[in-house]
Amino acid sequence: MGHADKTINCCSCSANFLFTAAEQEFFHLKGLVNEPRRCPGCRLSMRLKRAGAQQPITSVNCAQCGQATQVPFAPRGHRPVYCNACFHIQKKAAEAIAATNPQTADFDHPFFQTLECLSS
């Protein structure tokens, strides 16, 4: 099933946000039928509110695609930070590579550095 990027208006902050094809594929794989009504930042805020957490939200740019994203921690700079879509794409690729050759997985290295080594 082919997905195309969609622009959606957030019901909380009224900002437009992009519901990417990768996110749509993720929703489809998880069996989620409704499109998100809130932007990623508002979704994160709602999750943190429900959890009772008072963590600061930091705005960063994805190390893979450069898209602005928000994370519930302050990056220290020693590891790249990815948007939700890029993280899930990279994770799925790494799991596929590790499944074909499990003895090459090195859990002492950062995840994407290991992925880069395995895929070369």
C-alpha positions in Angstrom: 0.0 0.0 0.0 1.6 3.3 -1.1 1.6 6.2 1.3 2.2 9.9 0.5 3.2 12.7 2.9 0.2 14.6 4.3 0.0 18.0 6.0 -2.3 17.9 9.0 -3.4 20.8 11.3 -2.7 20.1 15.0 -5.9 20.3 17.1 -4.0 21.6 20.2 -1.7 24.3 18.8 -3.1 24.8 15.3 0.3 24.4 13.7 0.6 22.4 10.5 2.7 19.3 10.7 3.8 16.6 8.2 2.5 13.1 8.5 5.2 11.4 6.5 4.8 8.2 4.4 7.2 6.4 6.9 5.0 7.4 9.8 1.9 6.3 7.9 3.5 2.9 7.2 4.4 2.6 10.9 0.8 3.4 11.9 -0.4 0.8 9.3 2.0 -1.9 10.6 0.8 -1.3 14.2 -2.9 -1.5 13.2 -3.6 2.1 13.9 -6.4 3.4 11.7 -6.8 7.0 12.7 -4.4 9.7 11.6 -2.7 11.7 14.4 -4.6 14.9 15.4 -1.8 16.5 17.3 1.7 17.4 16.1 4.7 15.4 17.4 5.5 18.1 20.0 1.9 18.2 21.4 1.8 14.4 21.4 5.0 14.3 23.4 3.7 16.9 25.8 0.4 15.0 26.3 2.4 11.7 26.9 4.6 13.4 29.5 1.6 15.0 31.2 -0.2 11.7 31.5 3.0 10.1 32.9 3.3 13.0 35.4 6.8 13.7 34.2 8.2 17.2 34.4 11.0 16.7 31.9 12.1 19.6 29.7 11.4 19.3 26.0 14.3 20.1 23.8 14.0 21.1 20.1 16.7 19.6 17.9 17.3 18.8 14.2 17.3 15.1 13.1 20.8 13.9 12.4 19.5 11.9 9.4 17.0 14.1 7.6 17.5 17.5 9.2 13.9 17.9 10.2 13.1 19.8 13.4 11.9 17.5 16.1 11.4 17.6 19.9 12.8 15.2 22.4 12.1 14.8 26.2 15.8 15.1 27.1 18.7 17.4 26.6 21.2 15.8 24.1 24.8 15.8 25.3 26.2 15.7 21.8 28.0 12.3 22.0 25.2 10.6 20.1 23.1 11.6 17.2 19.4 12.5 17.8 16.8 11.3 15.2 13.2 12.2 14.5 10.6 9.5 15.1 10.4 8.4 11.5 14.1 8.1 10.9 14.6 6.3 14.2 12.1 3.6 13.3 13.5 3.2 9.8 17.1 2.9 11.1 16.0 0.5 13.9 14.1 -1.8 11.4 17.1 -1.9 9.1 19.5 -2.7 12.0 17.2 -5.4 13.3 17.1 -7.0 9.8 20.9 -6.9 9.5 21.4 -8.3 13.0 18.9 -11.1 12.4 20.9 -12.3 9.4 24.2 -12.2 11.2 23.6 -12.0 15.0 27.3 -12.5 16.0 28.3 -9.2 14.4 26.0 -7.1 16.6 28.2 -5.1 19.0 26.2 -3.6 21.8 29.1 -1.6 23.2 28.9 0.9 20.3 26.2 3.4 19.7 23.3 1.9 17.7 23.8 3.7 14.4 27.6 3.3 14.4 27.0 -0.4 14.7 24.4 -0.2 11.9 26.9 1.6 9.7 29.6 -1.1 10.3 27.2 -4.0 9.7 25.8 -2.6 6.5 29.2 -2.0 4.9 
